[in-house]
């Protein structure tokens, strides 16, 4: 799931250089492309999460804020980034992988096997003394990848509702959103009844993923099968990456709370619910 700066630097100077994708995105900050132009890993291609890693949000349709993209458009985008049938991909951001993990999950879901998250992101690259490039993305030959969607498991709303009966449904949002104390974005506050709270931010220490042993300890209390949701299916992908590092497979509920809470017929839990999981 991960690659460190030293390995990435070595691969970039070798014959098997991966395509590097800059996926800087933070909720409420629409300036990811500007951050990219101000400084990025040399050769990296900027990817816009809102328009390239998600389909258009359609309020009132129950699809959530970041639905999965149209496959034909996504394949065109992936080829434009230069991804080939034989090459690997490395994704990064500057927020501990919280945005880049969406690209990691989506590319893996679409059938690209060699996708890694740069542990520590741009900050780790700069801390190691490596240079930045500025300006727009470099031109590169188009890729020839053929996407095969469905290679990672997903849940719909009904499956997410049923999962706590047979396994574990994880809410990856901040604890105060899970408890229903605040809701800055979506129609209602609270959580899917039966879900446990395991905020994604606790997967990180200083912007890097926790060690494998620490992640295994964090998730030791989960019983399978496991599903994960967040606000709109972005940071939940980070939780799925952390679970995979710990040796646990998990399904993503792409619509997440933004889809669930937009349906007035779906119940909302508040407070600590069934528990806060292991932290």
N, C-alpha and C positions, 0 to 999 in steps of 0.2 A: 504493500500500500504506500510506503514512504520511500523517499530518496533523500540523502543528505547532500549538503552543498558540495562536499569534496567529490562525491560520486558524480553529481551532475556536471561539475566543472570538467572532470575527466572525460565524461561521455561527450560533452560538447566539443572537445578537441579531437575526438576519435572518429572512426568511420561509421559508427552507429548512433550518431547524434539524434536525440529525440526532438520532436516538435515541442517547444515550450510555450505554454499559454499563460498569459497574465490575466487573472480573473479578479481584479480588485473591485469589490462591491460591498457597500455597507448600507443597511436600511436607512433611508433618509439622506444619503449622499449620492447624488446623481452624477458625480464628477470623476468616475473611474477612468474614463479615457484621458482626462486632463492629468490625473495622477500618473497614468502610464506614460504620457508624452514628457512629463517632467523627469522621469527616470525609471528604467526597467532593465531586466536582465537582457544583455545583448542577444538579439535574434528572436526574442519573445514576441508573440503575436497577442494583441489585446483582444479579449473576448468579453462582450457585453452580456452580463447575466440576464438582464431584463428582456433583451430582444433575441439572443442567440441560444441561451440555455433554458428558455421558457417560452411557451406560447403566449399569445396576448390574453391578458385577464379580461374576462367578460362578466362584469358585475351582474348578479341576478341569475346566472346560469349554473351556479353551484360547482364551478370548476376550481375555485381557489385563486390566490393571487399569482401563483407561478405554476400554471399547468405545464405538463410535458409538452415540448415543442412538436410541431408538425414534422413528421419523419423526413419527408422529402426536402423541406427547407433545412432541417438540421444536417442532413447529409451534404447538402450544398455548402453549408457553412463549414462543416468539418473538413471537406475537401479544400475549401478556400484557405483554411488555416495551414494546409500542407500535410495533413495526416494521410499516410499511405497504409496499404495492407500489411506491410512488413515492419514499419517503424514504430517506435514507442512514443509516448506522450508524457510530459511532466507539466503539472499545473501548480500554480502558486498564487498567493495574494500577499497582503501585508497585515492580515488579521488572524494568524494562526491556522490558516486553512479553512476558516469558517465559510468562506465563499467558494474557494477553489474546490472544496469537496463536492460541491454541486456538479462541477465539470467532471471530476473523477467518477462520481456515481453515474452520471448520465452517459458518459462514454463507455463505461463498463456495461451498463444496462443495454447499450446499443451494440455491444459485441466487440469492442476493442479491448483486448486482454491486457496489454502492457501500458497501464496508466498509473502514474505515481504522483503523490502529493509531495512537494518540496517541504520537508520538515523545517519549520522556522521561517519559511517564505523569504520575501525580499530582504527583511531585516537580517536574517542569517547570512544571506549572500553578501550583503554589504559588510557585516561584521567580520566576515572572512577575508575582507580586503579586495573583493572582486569588483570590477568596474560596472558602471551603469551606462546604458545608451539612452539617448533622448530623441524626441521627435516621433514621427509616425512609424507604423509597423513596416518592416522590410518586405520587399516583394519576394515571393518564393514560388516555386512551381506548385501547381495545384495537385492535391492528393488524389488517390484513386480508391479510397476505402469504400467498402460496401457495408452499410450498417445492417445489423440483425437485431432488432429490438427484442426486449423481453429476457435478456440474459441475467438480469438480477430480479428478484421477486418484488412485487408491489402489492399493496392493499387498496381496496376501495373502502368507502365509508362503512358499508355493512360488515365487511370483514374486520375492519378496525374495531367496530362495536362488539363483535363476537370474540375477538382475540383474548381479552382478559379471562374468559372462561376456560381456555385451554392452554394459554401461555402467558406472555407478558407484552403489554403495550406500553412503550416508553414515550413520555412527553419530554422532548429535548429543550423546551424553552426555559427561560429564567423562572426560578421558583415562584416569584410574585405573580407572574402571568398564569402559571399552572394553578395557583391557589385562588385566582380570580380577584386579586387585590388591585390589579391594573390591567388595562387592555388598550395599548396605544394605537392599534392598527385595525383589528378585526371587529366584526359586528357585536360580539358578546364576549364577556370575560368567563374564565373557567377552563375546564379541561374535559376530555372525553372520559365518561365514568369508567372506573376500573384501571385507568392508566396510572403509572408510577412516574414520579418526577426524577429525572436525571439530567440536569442542565448540561448542555453541550460544553459550556465554558470550562467545566471541571475536567474535561479531557486534556487540558493544556496546563503546562507549567512554563511560564516565561515565553509564551508564544510557540512552544514545541509540544508535540504529543507526549503524554506521560509514557514512561517505560512500559514495555509489554507486561511485566509482572504487576505493575501498579494498575494498569487497565484491567487485567484479569481479576484483581482484587476488587476493583470498583464494580465490576459487573457480576461478581460471583453469586449474588442472590437471585439473578434472573433465571426463570424457568422457560424453556422453549415450548413452542416456537416464539420468536421475538419479532415485534414490529415497532417501528419508530415513526413519530410525527413531530412537527414543530409548528411554526406559524404558517409557512407556505411551502414546505418541502425543500428548503435550502440548508439550514443548519442541521436538520435531521440527517442529511447525507454525511456530515462530519461525525455524527454519532455512529452511523453505520460503519464508517471507516474505522473508528476507534474499537467498535465491537469486533470487526474483522481482525484487527491486530490482536485482540484478546482471544481469537479463535471462535467467535460466535457469529453465525450467519443471521442476518436480520432483513426484514422486508421494509420498504419505504411506503408510507401512505402519502402520495404526492400532493393530494389536496390539502392535507393537514388541517390545522385548526381554522384556517381561513375558509375552507370549504365546509367543514362541519358546522361552524358557528353561523354561517349564512343560511342554514336550513333551520327554521324555527321549530320543526318537528324533532330535531335532535336534542337530547338532554345535555345539560352542562353541569359538571361537578364543580364544587368549590371547596376551599380549605385544603387540608392535607390529603383528603380522599382516602385511597387505599394505602397510602404510604409514600415516602419520599425516596424509596429505593436505597441503594448503597452509594455513598459519596466518599 
